[in-house]
C-alpha cells in the first residue's frame, strides 16, 4: 500500500507531460481561397443567374490548348465539346446564322419523348460554360441565341414527357427568350421556331 501514492504521482506526471491541449485545425491557405470554374478566364462580375448555373456545370472540363472563342478554353460535357458545335466557327456552322445553325444542329426526335435529353443537356452545358467565360471578359454575347434555342428544345421535350418545371422552364418562356435575342435573324427562321413551339408531342 505504501507504493500507491508514488505510483499515482508518477502516472499523473506522465499524463501531464504528454497530453497537449486540443487545438482546432487551421484551414490550409488553399481552403481559404475561392476557386473559379476553369472556364472563367476574366474578372468581370457575373450576373447571379449565370453563377447560379455553376453547380450544375461542375463536371464540365476545359482544354486550355484550344480556344474556340478566344480567350475561353474549349469546354466539354458528357463527351460533347463546344468546339464540335461552335455556332461561330465557319468550319462548323456552314455559313449559317446563329439561329439557323441552332435549328439545324439542336434537333429533337419525333415523337418528342424519344429525344436524347441527356445529349441536349450536355450541349447546353458547353454553351452555358462558354457564355459564362465570355461574360467574364466582357465578350460578345451572340452565343445567347443558340443557347436559348437549346433551352427551348429541352422545354419542349420536358413538356412532352410531363416533367414538372417552373415558369422559366416552360416552352412559352423559352420561346420568348429565343425571339427576344434573335434580332437580325430572318423572319423565316423565327417562324420556324414559332412552328416548333406548337409541336409538343
C-alpha positions in Angstrom: 0.0 0.0 0.0 2.9 2.4 0.6 3.7 2.4 -3.1 0.2 3.6 -4.1 0.8 7.3 -3.7 4.2 7.5 -5.6 2.7 5.3 -8.4 -0.3 7.7 -8.8 2.0 10.7 -8.8 4.2 9.1 -11.5 1.2 8.4 -13.7 -0.1 11.9 -13.2 3.3 13.4 -14.2 3.4 11.2 -17.3 -0.1 12.3 -18.3 0.7 16.0 -17.6 3.9 15.7 -19.6 2.5 14.2 -22.8 -1.2 15.3 -23.0 -1.3 18.5 -25.1 -4.4 20.7 -25.0 -6.7 20.3 -28.1 -6.1 22.8 -30.9 -8.7 23.0 -33.7 -7.0 22.5 -37.1 -6.2 25.6 -39.0 -7.6 25.8 -42.6 -5.0 25.5 -45.2 -4.3 28.5 -47.4 -6.0 26.7 -50.3 -9.2 26.1 -48.4 -9.5 29.8 -47.7 -9.2 30.6 -51.4 -12.3 30.7 -53.5 -11.9 28.7 -56.7 -13.5 29.7 -60.0 -14.6 27.2 -62.7 -11.9 26.6 -65.3 -13.9 28.4 -68.0 -13.9 31.7 -66.1 -10.9 33.5 -67.5 -11.7 37.1 -66.8 -12.6 39.3 -63.8 -15.8 40.9 -64.9 -18.6 40.4 -62.3 -21.2 37.9 -63.5 -25.0 38.2 -63.0 -26.5 36.0 -60.4 -28.4 33.9 -62.9 -25.1 33.0 -64.5 -23.3 32.0 -61.3 -26.4 30.1 -60.2 -25.6 27.6 -63.1 -22.1 26.8 -61.7 -23.1 23.8 -59.5 -24.8 22.1 -62.5 -21.6 22.7 -64.5 -19.3 21.0 -62.0 -18.5 18.2 -64.4 -17.6 20.5 -67.3 -13.9 20.2 -68.3 -11.6 22.6 -70.1 -9.0 22.2 -72.7 -6.7 25.2 -72.3 -4.8 24.3 -75.5 -7.9 25.3 -77.6 -9.9 28.5 -77.6 -12.9 28.2 -80.0 -14.0 31.7 -79.0 -10.9 33.3 -77.5 -9.9 33.6 -74.8 -12.3 31.0 -73.4 -10.9 27.4 -73.4 -12.8 24.7 -75.2 -15.2 23.0 -72.7 -16.7 19.5 -72.7 -19.6 17.9 -71.0 -20.5 14.2 -71.3 -18.2 13.8 -74.2 -19.5 16.8 -76.1 -17.1 19.6 -76.8 -18.1 23.1 -77.5 -15.7 23.2 -80.5 -17.7 20.5 -82.2 -20.9 22.5 -82.0 -19.5 26.0 -82.2 -22.0 28.3 -83.9 -19.3 30.9 -84.5 -16.9 28.6 -86.4 -17.3 28.9 -90.1 -15.9 25.3 -90.5 -18.8 24.1 -88.3 -21.7 26.5 -89.0 -21.6 26.2 -92.8 -22.3 29.9 -93.2 -25.5 29.8 -91.2 -26.6 32.5 -88.8 -26.6 31.6 -85.1 -30.4 30.8 -85.2 -30.1 29.0 -88.5 -27.2 26.9 -87.1 -29.2 26.2 -83.9 -32.3 25.0 -85.9 -30.1 22.6 -87.9 -27.9 21.3 -85.1 -30.0 21.1 -81.9 -32.8 18.9 -83.2 -35.4 16.7 -81.4 -36.9 13.3 -82.2 -40.4 12.7 -83.4 -42.2 12.0 -81.2 -40.5 14.4 -78.8 -40.5 11.9 -76.0 -37.9 9.9 -77.9 -35.3 12.7 -77.8 -32.0 12.2 -76.1 -32.5 14.7 -73.4 -29.1 14.0 -71.9 -27.4 14.8 -75.2 -29.2 18.1 -75.4 -28.3 18.9 -71.8 -24.6 18.2 -72.5 -24.8 20.5 -75.5 -26.4 23.2 -73.3 -23.8 22.8 -70.6 -21.0 23.6 -73.1 -22.9 26.7 -74.2 -23.6 27.8 -70.6 -20.0 27.4 -69.6 -18.7 29.2 -72.7 -21.2 32.1 -72.2 -20.0 32.5 -68.6 -16.4 32.6 -69.8 -17.3 35.2 -72.4 -19.1 37.3 -69.9 -16.1 37.2 -67.5 -14.1 39.1 -70.2 -17.0 41.3 -71.3 -17.1 39.4 -74.7 -19.7 39.2 -77.4 -23.0 37.5 -76.3 -24.1 36.3 -79.7 -23.9 32.9 -78.1 -27.2 33.6 -76.3 -29.3 32.9 -79.4 -28.3 29.2 -79.8 -28.1 28.8 -76.0 -31.7 29.9 -75.6 -32.7 27.7 -78.5 -31.3 24.6 -76.8 -33.2 25.5 -73.6 -36.3 25.9 -75.8 -35.8 22.4 -77.2 -35.3 21.0 -73.7 -38.5 22.7 -72.6 -40.4 21.1 -75.5 -39.1 17.7 -74.5 -39.9 18.2 -70.8 -43.4 19.3 -71.8 -43.9 16.2 -73.9 -42.7 13.9 -71.2 -44.6 15.5 -68.4 -41.6 16.8 -66.4 -42.7 19.5 -63.9 -40.9 22.8 -64.5 -41.1 26.3 -63.1 -42.2 29.2 -65.2 -38.7 29.8 -66.5 -38.6 26.3 -67.9 -41.8 26.5 -69.9 -41.9 26.4 -73.7 -43.6 29.8 -73.8 -40.9 31.4 -71.7 -38.0 30.0 -73.6 -39.7 30.8 -76.9 -39.8 34.4 -75.7 -36.1 34.3 -74.9 -35.2 33.0 -78.3 -37.3 35.6 -80.2 -36.1 38.5 -78.0 -32.4 37.7 -78.6 -32.9 36.9 -82.3 -32.6 40.5 -83.5 -31.2 40.5 -87.0 -32.3 36.9 -87.8 -34.7 36.4 -90.7 -38.4 36.2 -90.1 -38.4 32.9 -91.8 -36.1 31.4 -89.1 -38.2 32.9 -86.4 -41.3 31.5 -88.0 -39.7 28.0 -87.8 -39.1 28.4 -84.1 -42.7 29.5 -83.6 -43.9 26.5 -85.5 -41.8 24.2 -83.2 -43.4 25.8 -80.2 -46.7 24.4 -81.4 -45.4 20.9 -81.9 -45.3 19.5 -78.4 -45.9 15.7 -78.9 
